[in-house]
Amino acid sequence: MSDVMSPQFPVSPEASRTDPAPPELARTDSVRIVIIDDHPLFREGVAATLSTDPDLEVVGEGGSADDALRLARELLPDLLLLDLNLPGSGLQAARAVTAACPVTKIVMLTFSEEEADVLSSLKAGARGYILKGVSGRELRRIVRGVQAGEVYITPTLAAGVLIEMAGPGRAQHHPLSELTPRELQILEGVANGQSNKEIGRALELTEKTVKHYMTNILQKLQVRNRVEAALLAQREAGR
């Protein structure tokens, strides 16, 4: 049995860690992680596995979609490990966290090998899709990779998903249609020549949060920098 699935002892939901130190007091060089799974024993095993790496810090745990959104808002973690089959729906949680906390990278950790679930998770904002049979060492490697900007899909599922996503029947859409209302607001500020600090002041966001939004915007628009994003926004506005 892998070390992910083998915690030393169970822990009750009431004992789950949901009130750690504020983000500003956490180690700045660690990857801050929240684990959401409705099986406390499994959740504790994942936490123990990740904690063997000094660069990975589990700052919160929960067992439902509501917990996922609450902890993401309270803790603003770097990464959220999320089970697909949760009370309240893992997909719903992924969508809600993506909209509320774009700085948080979502990784699904699930038993489901359905390609439809992989596609739905990616569309909901997930940056990774891992099957629960993964080894502890591999889980730690994937987590570090996703935090560094990679997108991960379990290899046995990746080929089918790529074929589906690249299919000839894929609809063409407006370049800005994937952006959320908040991302459109930020892109408008960029197009007007505002800095991240100025945009943050206008929208009551921190400069760091605006920077993370910009990372999402550049990836969605498939452009290399804010200048190209601004030019694209101006071009689409002129149509």
N, C-alpha and C positions, 0 to 999 in steps of 0.2 A: 504493500500500500504506500502511496506517495506521502511525503511529509506534509503536503497541503491538506490531506484528508485525515491526518492522524494527530489531533490535539491531545494533550496529556490529560485534560480533565474538562468536563462540561462547565458551562457558565450560564446562569439564568439570564433572560432578557433584561431583568431589572439591574443586573450587574454589568451590563454592557457599558462601554465607555462612551458617554455622550456629552461629557462636560470637561474636555481637556483644556489646557492652557490656551489663551487667545492666540490667533495666528501671529500677531506681532511679537509674541514672546517665544515662539518656536524657533528651532535651529534653522537658520536661513539656508544652510547647505543641504538639507535633507528634503526628500520627496514626501510631502504630507499626504496621507492616504486615508480615505474613509471606506469602510467595508459595509455593504448592505446585503444581507442574506437572512432569510427567515429561519435558518437552522443554527442556533447558537453554537453547537458543538463544531460544526464546519467553520463557522465564522471565526471562532477562537483559534482553530487550527491554521487558517489562512493568516491571521494576525501574528501568530507565533512564527510561522514560516517567513513572513516578510520581515519581522523584527530581527531575524538573524543577520540582516544586512544593515550596517550602521547608517547607510544613506537613505533607508526607507523607514518612515515613521508613521505608524498607525495612530491617527489622532481622534478617530471616532468610529462607532459601530451602530448599526441599526438593523431592523428586520422588515421594513415595509417601504412602499413608495413614498409615503408621507415622511418617514424618517430620512429618506434620501434627500428630499428637497429641503427639509428643515436643517439637516446637518450641513448640506452644501452651502446654504445661506449663512448659517452661523459661523462655520469654520473656514469657508472658501478654500477647500483642500486643492492640492495640485492634481490629484487623481481620485476618481470614485470607482471602486470595484463594485459592480452591480449585478445581482442575479436577475435572470429574465423572468422567472416565475415567482413573483412576489405578491403579497397582499396589496392590491391597488395597481398592479401591473408594472413590471420592470421597464417596459417600453414607454409607458406614460411617465414614469420617473425620469427616464433618459431625456425625453422631450422637455419636461419641466425644468430639469437642471440645466440643460443646454441653453434654454431661453433665459433663465434667471442668473446663471453663473457661467458665462462662456469661458472664464479662465480655468475652469475645472475640466480636465480630460476624463471622459467616461470610458471604462472598459467593462464589457459584459463578461461575466464568469458564470457559465451555465452548463447544463447537461445537453441542451438541445443541439442537434446536428442538422436541423432543418435549414435549407438555404434561404427560405422565406424569412426565417427569424434573423439570419445574419443580415440580409438586405434591409429588413425593417429596423434593425438596431443601428446600422450605419446611417440610414435616413433620419433616425431619431437623434443623431449626433454622436454616437459611439465612435471612438478611435481605435477600439480593439475588440476582438471577439475570441474568447478563450474557452476551451472545454475543460470541465472540472477534473478530468483525469490527468492534467498537466503536472509535471514534477515541480517540487518547490524551487529548484535551481532555475528551471525554465520560466516559472512564473516571475521570479525576481528579475530575470533578464528581460522579459517582455515588458514589465512595468517600467524598468529604466529606459527601454527603447521608446515606448509610447511617450514618456515624459520628455524625451529628447526630440520628439516630433515625428516619430514613425507611426504608421498605421499597421496594425497587426490583425490578421485573420488566421485561425488555426489552419495549417497547410492542407489538411484533408478536405476542407471546405472552400479554400480560396479559389481553386480553378473554376468550379461551377459558378461562384459568385461573380468572378471577373467576366465570364462568358455572358451571364445574365445582364450585367451592367453595361457591357459593350455591344449588346445586341443591336441589329439593324433597325428594330422598331422603336428605338429610344426617341422620345419627343424632343424637339428643339425648343429652347425656351429663352426668355429674356435674360441677358447676362446678370442682371441685378435681382432676379426673381428668387434666388436662394437666400438673400439677405433678410435678416429680421428687421423689424421697425427700428430697433435701437442701432443696429449696424448701419442702416440707411442714414440715420441721423449723424452718426460719426463720419460716414463717408461724405456726407454733405459738408461737414466742417472741413474735412481734408480738401475737398474740391474748392473750398473758399480760402484755402491757404492757412488754415488754423493749425497750430501745433497741438500735440496730444494734451499738453497742460491747459491750453485755451479751450479745447473741446471738453475736457473734463470739468473745467470751471463752469462752462455753459450748461452742461448736462448733469452737474452735481455728481460726478464720478471721480475716482482717483486717477491720477496719471497712469498708474500701473494697470488699472482696469481697462482704460482706453487702449493701452498698448496691446493687451491681450485680445480685445475686440478687433484691433487692427490685424493681428495675426490671423484670426478667423476670416476676416474680410479678404485678405490677400489670398488665402488658400481657396476660398469659395470662388473668387473671381479669376483664379489662376494667373495672377500677375506677380511680378517680382518685388515691387516696392510701392510706397504710397504715391509716388509721382505717376506711375502707370495706373494705379487705382483712380487717382483724381482725373486723369485724362479719359479713362473709360467712363467715369461718372458724367463728365462734361459732354462726352460724345453721345451718351444715351439720353441725356437731358435735352440735347439739341435735335433729337429725332422727332 
